[in-house]
Amino acid sequence: RKGEVREPSIAEYKYEIERLKMENELLRDFLRSTERK
């Protein structure tokens, strides 16, 4: 059976959330620095 979806674990969700938070912070800082010009 192809296309079988494995349920992500809680740890995987937590890791993903942390990663997204980091990306958001970096993006926000980047936008702030470009606005200063």
PyMOL Python script that loads the backbone (N, CA, C, O; Angstrom):
from pymol import cmd

cmd.read_pdbstr("""\
ATOM      1  N   ARG A   1       0.839  -1.212   0.000  1.00  0.00           N
ATOM      2  CA  ARG A   1       0.000   0.000   0.000  1.00  0.00           C
ATOM      3  C   ARG A   1       0.867   1.252   0.000  1.00  0.00           C
ATOM      4  O   ARG A   1       1.598   1.507   0.957  1.00  0.00           O
ATOM      5  N   LYS A   2       0.785   2.026  -1.066  1.00  0.00           N
ATOM      6  CA  LYS A   2       1.560   3.268  -1.003  1.00  0.00           C
ATOM      7  C   LYS A   2       0.689   4.415  -0.511  1.00  0.00           C
ATOM      8  O   LYS A   2      -0.539   4.318  -0.508  1.00  0.00           O
ATOM      9  N   GLY A   3       1.325   5.485  -0.102  1.00  0.00           N
ATOM     10  CA  GLY A   3       0.582   6.624   0.422  1.00  0.00           C
ATOM     11  C   GLY A   3       0.105   6.420   1.839  1.00  0.00           C
ATOM     12  O   GLY A   3      -0.808   7.107   2.296  1.00  0.00           O
ATOM     13  N   GLU A   4       0.717   5.477   2.541  1.00  0.00           N
ATOM     14  CA  GLU A   4       0.349   5.241   3.937  1.00  0.00           C
ATOM     15  C   GLU A   4       0.942   6.338   4.808  1.00  0.00           C
ATOM     16  O   GLU A   4       2.135   6.632   4.727  1.00  0.00           O
ATOM     17  N   VAL A   5       0.102   6.938   5.640  1.00  0.00           N
ATOM     18  CA  VAL A   5       0.569   8.045   6.476  1.00  0.00           C
ATOM     19  C   VAL A   5       0.792   7.565   7.891  1.00  0.00           C
ATOM     20  O   VAL A   5      -0.110   7.027   8.534  1.00  0.00           O
ATOM     21  N   ARG A   6       2.031   7.773   8.375  1.00  0.00           N
ATOM     22  CA  ARG A   6       2.351   7.408   9.745  1.00  0.00           C
ATOM     23  C   ARG A   6       1.998   8.583  10.640  1.00  0.00           C
ATOM     24  O   ARG A   6       2.247   9.738  10.294  1.00  0.00           O
ATOM     25  N   GLU A   7       1.417   8.279  11.793  1.00  0.00           N
ATOM     26  CA  GLU A   7       1.070   9.350  12.733  1.00  0.00           C
ATOM     27  C   GLU A   7       2.338   9.934  13.337  1.00  0.00           C
ATOM     28  O   GLU A   7       3.154   9.200  13.895  1.00  0.00           O
ATOM     29  N   PRO A   8       2.513  11.254  13.229  1.00  0.00           N
ATOM     30  CA  PRO A   8       3.687  11.862  13.869  1.00  0.00           C
ATOM     31  C   PRO A   8       3.551  11.800  15.384  1.00  0.00           C
ATOM     32  O   PRO A   8       2.451  11.897  15.927  1.00  0.00           O
ATOM     33  N   SER A   9       4.670  11.638  16.047  1.00  0.00           N
ATOM     34  CA  SER A   9       4.639  11.575  17.507  1.00  0.00           C
ATOM     35  C   SER A   9       4.601  12.977  18.098  1.00  0.00           C
ATOM     36  O   SER A   9       4.848  13.962  17.402  1.00  0.00           O
ATOM     37  N   ILE A  10       4.290  13.057  19.384  1.00  0.00           N
ATOM     38  CA  ILE A  10       4.255  14.344  20.078  1.00  0.00           C
ATOM     39  C   ILE A  10       5.616  15.032  19.976  1.00  0.00           C
ATOM     40  O   ILE A  10       5.692  16.242  19.762  1.00  0.00           O
ATOM     41  N   ALA A  11       6.683  14.258  20.130  1.00  0.00           N
ATOM     42  CA  ALA A  11       8.033  14.820  20.055  1.00  0.00           C
ATOM     43  C   ALA A  11       8.279  15.461  18.692  1.00  0.00           C
ATOM     44  O   ALA A  11       8.908  16.515  18.596  1.00  0.00           O
ATOM     45  N   GLU A  12       7.778  14.819  17.645  1.00  0.00           N
ATOM     46  CA  GLU A  12       7.953  15.367  16.300  1.00  0.00           C
ATOM     47  C   GLU A  12       7.186  16.674  16.143  1.00  0.00           C
ATOM     48  O   GLU A  12       7.680  17.622  15.532  1.00  0.00           O
ATOM     49  N   TYR A  13       5.977  16.720  16.698  1.00  0.00           N
ATOM     50  CA  TYR A  13       5.202  17.960  16.648  1.00  0.00           C
ATOM     51  C   TYR A  13       5.935  19.079  17.375  1.00  0.00           C
ATOM     52  O   TYR A  13       6.043  20.197  16.873  1.00  0.00           O
ATOM     53  N   LYS A  14       6.441  18.759  18.573  1.00  0.00           N
ATOM     54  CA  LYS A  14       7.152  19.763  19.371  1.00  0.00           C
ATOM     55  C   LYS A  14       8.359  20.282  18.622  1.00  0.00           C
ATOM     56  O   LYS A  14       8.617  21.486  18.604  1.00  0.00           O
ATOM     57  N   TYR A  15       9.103  19.370  17.998  1.00  0.00           N
ATOM     58  CA  TYR A  15      10.291  19.760  17.248  1.00  0.00           C
ATOM     59  C   TYR A  15       9.908  20.683  16.101  1.00  0.00           C
ATOM     60  O   TYR A  15      10.565  21.697  15.867  1.00  0.00           O
ATOM     61  N   GLU A  16       8.851  20.334  15.392  1.00  0.00           N
ATOM     62  CA  GLU A  16       8.395  21.123  14.252  1.00  0.00           C
ATOM     63  C   GLU A  16       7.962  22.515  14.692  1.00  0.00           C
ATOM     64  O   GLU A  16       8.269  23.505  14.027  1.00  0.00           O
ATOM     65  N   ILE A  17       7.253  22.591  15.808  1.00  0.00           N
ATOM     66  CA  ILE A  17       6.797  23.880  16.330  1.00  0.00           C
ATOM     67  C   ILE A  17       7.987  24.761  16.687  1.00  0.00           C
ATOM     68  O   ILE A  17       8.000  25.950  16.369  1.00  0.00           O
ATOM     69  N   GLU A  18       8.988  24.181  17.349  1.00  0.00           N
ATOM     70  CA  GLU A  18      10.186  24.942  17.707  1.00  0.00           C
ATOM     71  C   GLU A  18      10.884  25.473  16.460  1.00  0.00           C
ATOM     72  O   GLU A  18      11.344  26.615  16.424  1.00  0.00           O
ATOM     73  N   ARG A  19      10.955  24.621  15.437  1.00  0.00           N
ATOM     74  CA  ARG A  19      11.618  25.013  14.194  1.00  0.00           C
ATOM     75  C   ARG A  19      10.883  26.182  13.536  1.00  0.00           C
ATOM     76  O   ARG A  19      11.507  27.130  13.058  1.00  0.00           O
ATOM     77  N   LEU A  20       9.558  26.102  13.518  1.00  0.00           N
ATOM     78  CA  LEU A  20       8.764  27.167  12.919  1.00  0.00           C
ATOM     79  C   LEU A  20       8.896  28.469  13.692  1.00  0.00           C
ATOM     80  O   LEU A  20       8.943  29.549  13.104  1.00  0.00           O
ATOM     81  N   LYS A  21       8.956  28.361  15.023  1.00  0.00           N
ATOM     82  CA  LYS A  21       9.138  29.560  15.850  1.00  0.00           C
ATOM     83  C   LYS A  21      10.446  30.240  15.506  1.00  0.00           C
ATOM     84  O   LYS A  21      10.508  31.461  15.362  1.00  0.00           O
ATOM     85  N   MET A  22      11.502  29.429  15.373  1.00  0.00           N
ATOM     86  CA  MET A  22      12.812  29.966  15.035  1.00  0.00           C
ATOM     87  C   MET A  22      12.761  30.679  13.685  1.00  0.00           C
ATOM     88  O   MET A  22      13.295  31.778  13.535  1.00  0.00           O
ATOM     89  N   GLU A  23      12.117  30.048  12.709  1.00  0.00           N
ATOM     90  CA  GLU A  23      11.999  30.644  11.380  1.00  0.00           C
ATOM     91  C   GLU A  23      11.250  31.964  11.443  1.00  0.00           C
ATOM     92  O   GLU A  23      11.633  32.930  10.783  1.00  0.00           O
ATOM     93  N   ASN A  24      10.181  32.009  12.235  1.00  0.00           N
ATOM     94  CA  ASN A  24       9.408  33.240  12.376  1.00  0.00           C
ATOM     95  C   ASN A  24      10.255  34.355  12.956  1.00  0.00           C
ATOM     96  O   ASN A  24      10.206  35.492  12.485  1.00  0.00           O
ATOM     97  N   GLU A  25      11.037  34.028  13.988  1.00  0.00           N
ATOM     98  CA  GLU A  25      11.906  35.022  14.617  1.00  0.00           C
ATOM     99  C   GLU A  25      12.904  35.576  13.601  1.00  0.00           C
ATOM    100  O   GLU A  25      13.096  36.788  13.502  1.00  0.00           O
ATOM    101  N   LEU A  26      13.538  34.673  12.847  1.00  0.00           N
ATOM    102  CA  LEU A  26      14.531  35.097  11.868  1.00  0.00           C
ATOM    103  C   LEU A  26      13.901  35.972  10.794  1.00  0.00           C
ATOM    104  O   LEU A  26      14.476  36.982  10.387  1.00  0.00           O
ATOM    105  N   LEU A  27      12.717  35.578  10.340  1.00  0.00           N
ATOM    106  CA  LEU A  27      12.018  36.334   9.308  1.00  0.00           C
ATOM    107  C   LEU A  27      11.654  37.723   9.815  1.00  0.00           C
ATOM    108  O   LEU A  27      11.799  38.712   9.097  1.00  0.00           O
ATOM    109  N   ARG A  28      11.181  37.792  11.054  1.00  0.00           N
ATOM    110  CA  ARG A  28      10.790  39.067  11.649  1.00  0.00           C
ATOM    111  C   ARG A  28      12.000  39.993  11.758  1.00  0.00           C
ATOM    112  O   ARG A  28      11.926  41.179  11.434  1.00  0.00           O
ATOM    113  N   ASP A  29      13.116  39.424  12.223  1.00  0.00           N
ATOM    114  CA  ASP A  29      14.338  40.220  12.345  1.00  0.00           C
ATOM    115  C   ASP A  29      14.794  40.723  10.974  1.00  0.00           C
ATOM    116  O   ASP A  29      15.220  41.868  10.827  1.00  0.00           O
ATOM    117  N   PHE A  30      14.698  39.854   9.987  1.00  0.00           N
ATOM    118  CA  PHE A  30      15.104  40.225   8.633  1.00  0.00           C
ATOM    119  C   PHE A  30      14.242  41.366   8.102  1.00  0.00           C
ATOM    120  O   PHE A  30      14.761  42.336   7.548  1.00  0.00           O
ATOM    121  N   LEU A  31      12.936  41.249   8.270  1.00  0.00           N
ATOM    122  CA  LEU A  31      12.035  42.296   7.795  1.00  0.00           C
ATOM    123  C   LEU A  31      12.289  43.612   8.513  1.00  0.00           C
ATOM    124  O   LEU A  31      12.261  44.680   7.901  1.00  0.00           O
ATOM    125  N   ARG A  32      12.536  43.528   9.817  1.00  0.00           N
ATOM    126  CA  ARG A  32      12.826  44.733  10.592  1.00  0.00           C
ATOM    127  C   ARG A  32      14.077  45.421  10.068  1.00  0.00           C
ATOM    128  O   ARG A  32      14.117  46.645   9.945  1.00  0.00           O
ATOM    129  N   SER A  33      15.092  44.634   9.761  1.00  0.00           N
ATOM    130  CA  SER A  33      16.355  45.218   9.302  1.00  0.00           C
ATOM    131  C   SER A  33      16.202  45.846   7.916  1.00  0.00           C
ATOM    132  O   SER A  33      16.885  46.823   7.609  1.00  0.00           O
ATOM    133  N   THR A  34      15.325  45.306   7.081  1.00  0.00           N
ATOM    134  CA  THR A  34      15.141  45.881   5.744  1.00  0.00           C
ATOM    135  C   THR A  34      14.293  47.150   5.814  1.00  0.00           C
ATOM    136  O   THR A  34      14.443  48.039   4.975  1.00  0.00           O
ATOM    137  N   GLU A  35      13.413  47.243   6.795  1.00  0.00           N
ATOM    138  CA  GLU A  35      12.562  48.429   6.922  1.00  0.00           C
ATOM    139  C   GLU A  35      13.344  49.668   7.322  1.00  0.00           C
ATOM    140  O   GLU A  35      12.918  50.789   7.043  1.00  0.00           O
ATOM    141  N   ARG A  36      14.493  49.475   7.980  1.00  0.00           N
ATOM    142  CA  ARG A  36      15.251  50.613   8.500  1.00  0.00           C
ATOM    143  C   ARG A  36      15.866  51.494   7.424  1.00  0.00           C
ATOM    144  O   ARG A  36      16.245  52.633   7.695  1.00  0.00           O
ATOM    145  N   LYS A  37      15.969  50.980   6.213  1.00  0.00           N
ATOM    146  CA  LYS A  37      16.633  51.746   5.149  1.00  0.00           C
ATOM    147  C   LYS A  37      15.880  53.025   4.798  1.00  0.00           C
ATOM    148  O   LYS A  37      16.312  53.775   3.922  1.00  0.00           O
TER     149      LYS A  37
END
""", "prot")
cmd.dss("prot")
cmd.show_as("cartoon", "prot")
cmd.util.cbc("prot")
cmd.orient("prot")
